[in-house]
Amino acid sequence: MYVLAAVTNTNVKKGINAYRKGLAMNVKDLLSLKDKVVLITGGEGRYGRCILEGLLEADATAITASPFVDDAKKVAAAFKEKGYDVHVKYVDQADHESVLKLKDEIEKDFSGLDVFVNNAVARPMKGYDASMDQFAESMRINATGMVDITREMAELIAKRGGGSIVNICSMMGMFGPDLSNYEGTDLGTPSPDYFFHKGGMFTLTRYLARVLGDKKIRVNSVSPGGLLAPEIQPERFLQNYTKKVPVGRMALPDDIKGVVVFLASQASAYVDGENILMDGGMHC
């Protein structure tokens, strides 16, 4: 039995009363993003396109922002043919003025923002021995630029009355590289910048959950394992990798969609500052 006398928040009281009267939201409504404006960065990328599709299938008004506008427009055109409400915007998240321009355009064109899926990542470093110039470029985009765009989009969400930020991290931000995955291939040693960046994003998620809580913004993250891409992944790598995964395979496009929609929607209203490891049980 809930004790209403101890609850001071009006919305919480309404929610408790609705639950008592059998008026709680249907789970399909909880997962719906209808009438929500959602921004995803890098929605034309490998994981980005999967996530964008899920957001649209949940009835979001979705904006994909990227410096690669032509590629983004091709992806958006395919979704528009299916009747989805998708829009393309330019942004270079390493350029503060570009971020501010995107922010202004979203406010002007959509009257605000409800959800930000922080997905874009650049990978200029090509191995452990790559130049420090490449590392610096990675940090310019993936660290400084990522924090910049997150702060600006959080401000838009706060003006809307609150919402959700979903950071797309990686299992590589949680664990060191399993070098045995690369045995028998010519893939080399993974680059350190990606591990550094995704680990920082993982920690930033918990920081932002605390800092943005009073603005009614929830911040969570997803840490996916590897996405199947046999066109670029050698057969030996696939064998090495999948034998360590209890579900017996790498991630497929549909695997990440539901997780991100859950964290973006009211279905996760009481989930904040959390990370969902989506690796098929590889690290269980």
Residue pairs with C-beta under 8 A, 6 or more apart in sequence:
2 16
2 20
4 13
4 16
4 17
7 13
7 16
15 24
18 24
25 266
27 267
29 266
30 265
30 266
30 267
30 269
31 58
31 261
31 262
31 265
31 266
31 267
32 58
32 59
32 265
33 55
33 58
33 59
33 60
33 115
33 261
33 264
33 265
34 58
34 59
34 60
35 61
36 60
36 61
36 114
36 115
36 163
36 264
37 60
37 61
37 63
37 106
37 110
37 111
37 112
37 113
37 114
37 115
38 55
38 60
38 61
38 62
38 63
38 113
38 114
38 115
38 116
38 117
38 264
39 62
39 63
39 64
39 65
39 106
39 113
39 115
39 116
39 117
39 153
40 48
40 51
40 52
40 55
40 62
40 63
40 64
40 65
40 116
40 117
40 119
41 48
41 64
41 65
41 66
41 91
41 93
41 117
41 118
41 119
41 120
41 149
42 48
42 64
42 66
42 119
42 120
42 121
43 49
43 51
43 52
43 62
43 64
43 65
43 66
43 72
43 75
43 76
43 119
44 64
44 66
44 68
44 71
44 72
44 74
44 75
45 119
45 120
46 227
46 229
47 119
47 168
47 224
47 227
47 256
48 64
48 119
48 120
49 75
49 253
50 227
50 253
50 254
50 256
50 257
51 117
51 119
51 168
51 256
51 257
51 260
52 62
52 64
52 75
52 79
52 86
53 79
53 253
53 257
54 256
54 257
54 258
54 260
54 261
55 62
55 115
55 117
55 260
55 261
55 264
56 62
56 79
56 84
56 85
56 86
57 84
57 257
57 261
58 261
58 264
58 265
60 85
60 115
60 264
61 85
61 87
61 110
62 84
62 85
62 86
62 87
63 86
63 87
63 88
63 89
63 106
63 110
64 72
64 75
64 76
64 86
64 87
64 88
64 89
65 72
65 88
65 89
65 90
65 91
65 102
65 120
66 72
66 88
66 90
66 91
66 120
67 90
67 91
67 92
69 88
69 90
72 88
73 88
76 86
76 87
76 88
79 86
80 86
87 109
89 102
89 105
89 106
90 98
90 102
91 98
91 99
91 101
91 102
91 149
92 98
92 99
92 145
93 99
93 120
93 141
93 145
93 146
93 148
93 149
94 140
94 141
94 144
94 145
95 145
96 148
99 145
99 148
99 149
99 152
100 152
102 149
102 152
103 152
103 153
103 155
103 156
106 112
106 113
106 156
107 113
107 156
107 159
112 156
112 157
112 159
112 160
113 153
113 156
113 157
113 160
113 163
114 157
114 160
114 163
114 164
115 157
115 163
115 164
115 165
115 166
115 264
116 150
116 153
116 154
116 157
116 163
116 164
116 165
116 166
117 165
117 166
117 168
117 260
117 264
118 146
118 149
118 150
118 165
118 166
118 167
118 168
118 201
119 168
120 146
121 141
121 142
121 168
121 194
121 197
121 198
122 137
122 138
122 141
122 142
123 138
123 191
123 193
123 194
124 134
124 137
124 138
124 141
124 193
125 134
125 135
125 138
125 191
125 192
125 193
125 194
126 134
126 188
126 191
127 188
127 189
127 190
127 191
128 188
128 189
128 190
128 191
128 192
130 191
134 193
135 192
135 193
138 193
138 194
138 197
139 193
139 196
139 197
142 193
142 197
143 197
143 200
146 197
146 201
147 204
150 165
150 167
150 204
150 208
153 165
154 165
154 208
154 212
154 215
154 217
157 163
157 164
157 165
157 215
157 217
158 212
158 215
158 216
158 217
161 216
162 215
162 216
162 217
163 216
163 217
163 218
164 217
164 218
164 219
164 220
164 263
164 264
164 265
164 268
165 208
165 212
165 217
165 218
165 219
165 220
166 220
166 221
166 222
166 260
166 263
166 264
167 201
167 202
167 204
167 205
167 219
167 220
167 221
167 222
168 221
168 222
168 224
168 260
169 198
169 201
169 202
169 205
169 221
169 222
169 223
169 275
170 194
170 198
170 223
170 224
171 223
171 224
171 225
171 277
171 278
171 279
171 282
171 283
172 190
172 194
172 195
172 198
173 195
173 197
173 198
173 199
173 200
173 201
173 202
173 223
174 199
174 202
174 223
174 275
174 277
174 283
175 283
176 195
177 189
177 190
177 195
178 244
179 189
180 240
181 237
181 240
181 241
181 244
182 188
182 189
182 190
182 237
182 240
183 236
183 240
184 234
184 236
184 240
185 234
185 236
185 237
185 240
186 234
187 234
187 237
198 223
201 221
202 221
202 223
202 275
205 219
205 220
205 221
205 273
205 274
205 275
206 219
206 273
208 217
208 219
209 218
209 219
209 220
209 272
209 273
210 273
212 219
213 272
218 268
218 269
218 271
218 272
219 272
219 273
220 263
220 268
220 271
220 272
220 273
220 274
220 275
220 276
221 274
221 275
221 276
222 256
222 259
222 260
222 263
222 275
222 276
222 278
223 275
223 276
223 277
223 278
223 279
224 251
224 255
224 256
224 278
224 279
225 245
225 250
225 251
225 278
225 279
225 280
225 282
226 233
226 241
226 250
226 251
227 250
227 251
227 252
227 253
227 256
228 238
228 249
228 250
228 251
228 252
230 238
233 250
238 250
241 250
242 248
242 249
242 250
244 282
245 279
245 280
245 281
245 282
246 280
246 281
246 282
246 284
247 280
247 281
248 280
249 280
250 280
251 278
251 279
251 280
255 278
256 278
259 276
259 278
261 267
262 268
263 271
263 276
277 283
